[in-house]
Structures are given as structure tokens and as C-alpha cells.
């Protein structure tokens, strides 16, 4: 009997080392944890000049080869201050999908930042996102420009009137001595059916309230376009999906910006 029990224990220990009990287990390595915060620290160590150069992509889903090609191309460019991903990092919110994409992005020379997409929230994806990247609403200031990332995936919260957190956004946009202009980044645009229509007007009013937003960036629709849906000065820039093998390079200088499409 003792020998049988010993065999059972040994087999159980061996199995736990060889197999995961569930694909939903979140157990990220240190380099795959608190990624946004780590990259904010990297930004602080960078030298700045009069121009901020940003590479923008999104909707990676399961496009691992295209993501690797994007990383290789961006890493060979002369200067990219930061990389912005506009969400749908993973496809089904699975921790392994998070790991597979982020392990590719770890090869970037520039800091990268990821906003949360609706696909990232599937299953226990919200927990995986927070473990890998941190808070879904976050911001940082780089060279007098404030970059504000906000969760706008209302449908995933059953249009409960709380997503996006417009009051948080308003507080982030209040003018301060540390920044002059702002860029707002989100996944689902306010004019999309997956955005809470009861919050659309308030969201847009907040974005335009202080006249300091240069532009917004979003993904979700898998096509590139630059829109002014509210007939005001603020462009809503819809980024390329990674499968299109193209991305934007945006340069900000002297309170103005320029957009270029790069094909890789």
C-alpha cells in the first residue's frame, strides 16, 4: 500500500510539471508582467528632442508571423521613441496568446504600450491583461505630451454605463504644467456599435473640452482611415490591423503631427 501511495504521489508531481491544468491559468514570467509600467520607466531614461516618433499597430490577434515582421522592421528604423498597440492584442483572451505576442514584442528596441481590446477581455482575459500590462486606464507624459489609454470596450461590460470611465478621462485631460498636448488611445471608437451609445456625447465632449488633444488613436475595425466624425478639429485615427502588413509612423513636433504609412 505504501509503495502504491508513493507511486501515485510521484506521478502527480510529474504531471504538474509537464502539464497545465487549464489554458486559462495566468502565470506570467517577470518580463511578461507589468509591461506598461516597465516601459514607462524605459521612457524616462530616453533622451528627447523636438520630435516624438511613434509606430502604431493593432489587432494582432493570432497574426504571429506578421507581428514578428513588424517588430523586425521597426527595430531597424533609425528612431522610434515608442510603439503603441491599439488593442486586440490576443484573440480569445488566453494567457498563452498574450505570452506569444508579447514574447515577440520583447525584441523591440523601443518601449511599447498596449491598450485593451474587446478580444482581450474574452474569458478571464481581463485578469490576464492586468497581470501582463497593468491598469486598463493609464497615462504617462513624454516630452510634454500626455498619452492617455482608456478602456472603451462597452459591450464586454453589457453597456453598464461605466465603460469608458469618462470622469477619469476628464481628470487626465485637465491642463497641467507637465504637459501641453495630449493623445487619447483606445480600442473601440465612440461611433461604433460596441461603444456605449449613452456615453458617446459625453466622451466626445470630454475629449474636446480643453482643446489640448492632438488626435485620438483606435483600432477595432481592421482598416485605416483618418476621420473627423464630429466635424471639429480632432481627428480620430483608425490604425492598420497587423494582418494588413502596414502601420503608421506618427511624428509630433511643435504641437503639430504628421502621419506616414509604412508597408513591411
C-alpha positions in Angstrom: 0.0 0.0 0.0 2.8 2.4 0.9 4.5 1.7 -2.4 1.3 2.4 -4.3 0.8 5.7 -2.5 4.4 6.7 -3.3 3.9 5.9 -7.0 0.7 8.0 -7.0 2.4 11.0 -5.4 5.4 10.8 -7.8 3.1 10.6 -10.8 1.0 13.5 -9.6 4.1 15.7 -9.1 5.5 14.7 -12.5 2.2 15.6 -14.2 2.0 19.0 -12.6 5.5 19.7 -14.1 4.6 18.5 -17.5 1.0 19.8 -18.0 -1.1 22.8 -17.2 -4.5 22.1 -15.7 -6.2 24.8 -17.8 -5.4 27.1 -20.7 -6.8 29.9 -18.6 -4.0 29.8 -15.9 -2.2 33.1 -15.6 1.4 32.6 -14.6 3.5 35.1 -16.5 7.3 35.4 -16.2 8.7 38.7 -14.8 9.4 40.0 -18.3 5.8 39.4 -19.3 4.4 41.2 -16.2 3.7 44.9 -15.6 4.8 45.6 -19.1 3.3 49.1 -19.4 4.9 50.2 -16.1 8.3 48.8 -17.1 8.2 50.6 -20.4 7.2 53.9 -18.8 10.4 53.5 -16.8 12.4 52.9 -20.0 10.9 56.1 -21.5 12.2 58.1 -18.6 15.7 57.0 -19.5 15.4 58.1 -23.1 16.9 61.3 -24.4 14.3 63.5 -26.1 14.4 66.0 -28.9 11.8 68.3 -30.5 10.1 65.4 -32.3 8.3 62.4 -30.9 8.2 59.5 -33.4 5.6 56.7 -32.8 5.0 53.4 -34.6 1.3 52.4 -34.3 -0.2 49.0 -34.9 -3.1 46.9 -33.5 -5.4 43.9 -33.8 -2.6 41.4 -33.7 -5.0 38.5 -32.7 -3.2 35.4 -33.9 -1.0 37.0 -36.5 2.3 35.9 -35.1 4.3 35.9 -38.3 3.1 39.4 -39.2 3.8 40.7 -35.7 7.4 39.3 -36.0 7.8 41.0 -39.3 6.6 44.3 -37.8 9.0 44.1 -34.9 11.9 43.3 -37.2 11.1 46.3 -39.4 10.5 48.8 -36.5 13.7 47.6 -34.8 15.7 48.6 -37.9 14.3 52.1 -38.2 16.6 54.9 -37.1 14.5 56.3 -34.3 11.2 55.2 -32.9 10.5 56.8 -29.4 7.7 54.4 -28.6 5.3 51.8 -30.1 1.6 52.0 -29.5 -0.7 48.9 -29.9 -4.4 49.8 -30.1 -5.8 46.6 -28.7 -7.0 43.1 -29.5 -3.5 42.0 -28.5 -4.8 38.4 -28.1 -7.6 36.7 -29.9 -9.6 34.8 -27.2 -8.1 36.4 -24.1 -6.0 33.3 -23.5 -2.9 33.8 -21.4 -0.8 31.8 -23.8 -1.9 34.1 -26.6 -0.8 37.1 -24.5 2.6 35.5 -24.0 3.1 34.5 -27.6 2.6 38.1 -28.8 4.4 39.8 -26.0 7.4 37.5 -26.4 7.7 38.8 -30.0 7.4 42.4 -28.8 10.1 41.9 -26.3 12.5 42.1 -29.2 11.6 45.7 -29.8 14.3 48.3 -29.1 11.6 50.9 -28.2 9.2 50.9 -25.3 5.7 49.6 -26.3 2.3 50.3 -24.7 -0.9 48.3 -25.2 -4.5 49.4 -24.8 -7.1 46.8 -24.0 -9.3 45.4 -26.8 -12.6 43.6 -26.7 -11.0 40.3 -27.7 -8.5 40.7 -24.9 -11.4 40.6 -22.4 -12.8 37.2 -23.5 -12.9 34.6 -20.7 -10.6 35.7 -18.0 -8.7 37.9 -20.4 -9.2 41.0 -18.2 -7.2 39.3 -15.5 -4.5 38.3 -18.0 -4.3 41.8 -19.3 -4.0 43.4 -15.9 -1.3 40.9 -14.9 0.7 41.5 -18.1 0.1 45.2 -18.6 -1.4 46.7 -15.5 -4.4 49.0 -15.2 -6.7 49.3 -18.2 -6.8 53.1 -17.8 -3.4 54.6 -17.5 -1.3 57.5 -18.8 2.2 58.9 -19.0 3.9 62.1 -20.1 6.7 62.1 -22.7 8.3 65.3 -23.9 5.4 67.5 -22.8 2.8 65.2 -24.5 0.4 63.2 -22.3 -0.6 59.8 -23.7 -3.8 58.6 -22.2 -5.0 55.0 -22.7 -8.6 54.2 -21.8 -10.8 51.1 -21.9 -13.8 51.7 -24.3 -15.0 48.2 -24.8 -18.5 48.8 -23.5 -20.2 45.7 -24.9 -17.9 43.4 -22.8 -19.4 45.1 -19.7 -23.0 44.8 -21.0 -23.3 48.6 -21.6 -23.4 49.2 -17.9 -22.8 53.0 -18.2 -19.3 52.7 -16.5 -17.1 51.9 -19.5 -15.5 54.1 -20.7 -14.8 55.9 -17.4 -15.4 59.4 -18.8 -14.8 61.2 -15.4 -11.4 59.6 -15.2 -10.6 60.8 -18.7 -11.7 64.3 -17.9 -9.4 64.4 -14.9 -6.5 63.1 -17.0 -7.0 65.8 -19.6 -7.2 68.7 -17.2 -4.3 71.1 -18.2 -1.2 70.9 -16.1 2.3 72.3 -16.0 3.8 69.0 -17.0 2.2 68.7 -20.4 0.9 70.9 -23.2 -0.8 68.5 -25.6 -2.5 65.0 -25.3 -3.1 61.9 -27.3 -6.0 59.6 -26.4 -5.7 55.9 -27.2 -8.5 53.3 -27.1 -9.7 50.3 -29.0 -13.4 50.8 -29.7 -14.2 54.2 -31.2 -17.2 56.1 -29.8 -19.2 56.0 -33.0 -19.0 52.1 -33.1 -21.9 49.8 -32.1 -19.7 48.2 -29.4 -19.3 51.6 -27.6 -22.0 52.5 -25.1 -24.2 55.0 -27.1 -25.4 56.6 -23.9 -21.8 57.8 -23.3 -20.8 58.9 -26.8 -21.7 62.5 -26.5 -20.1 62.9 -23.1 -17.0 61.1 -24.3 -16.6 63.3 -27.3 -17.3 66.5 -25.3 -14.6 65.4 -22.8 -12.0 64.8 -25.5 -12.6 68.2 -26.9 -13.2 70.0 -23.6 -9.7 71.5 -23.1 -8.6 71.9 -26.7 -5.4 70.0 -25.9 -6.0 66.7 -27.7 -3.9 66.5 -30.8 -5.6 63.3 -32.1 -7.1 60.0 -30.9 -5.9 56.5 -31.9 -8.1 53.5 -32.1 -8.4 50.0 -33.8 -11.2 47.5 -33.8 -12.5 47.9 -37.4 -9.4 46.5 -39.1 -9.0 49.3 -41.6 -7.0 52.5 -41.7 -8.7 55.9 -42.0 -8.5 59.4 -40.6 -11.9 60.7 -39.6 -13.4 63.8 -38.1 -16.8 62.3 -37.2 -17.9 65.3 -35.0 -16.9 68.0 -37.5 -14.4 69.5 -35.2 -10.6 69.8 -35.1 -9.9 66.4 -33.5 -9.0 63.6 -35.9 -9.9 60.0 -35.0 -7.1 57.9 -36.5 -8.1 54.3 -37.2 -4.9 52.2 -37.2 -4.0 49.4 -39.5 -4.5 45.8 -38.4 -1.3 43.9 -38.3 -2.6 41.5 -41.0 -2.5 44.4 -43.5 1.3 44.4 -43.1 1.2 48.2 -42.8 1.5 50.6 -39.9 1.5 54.3 -39.1 4.5 56.3 -38.2 3.3 59.5 -36.5 5.7 62.3 -35.7 4.7 65.1 -33.2 6.6 68.3 -33.3 5.7 71.9 -32.3 2.1 70.9 -31.4 1.6 69.5 -34.9 1.7 66.0 -36.2 2.5 64.1 -39.4 1.3 60.6 -40.4 3.1 58.3 -42.8 2.0 54.8 -43.8 4.8 52.2 -43.8 4.5 48.8 -45.6 6.6 46.0 -44.3 
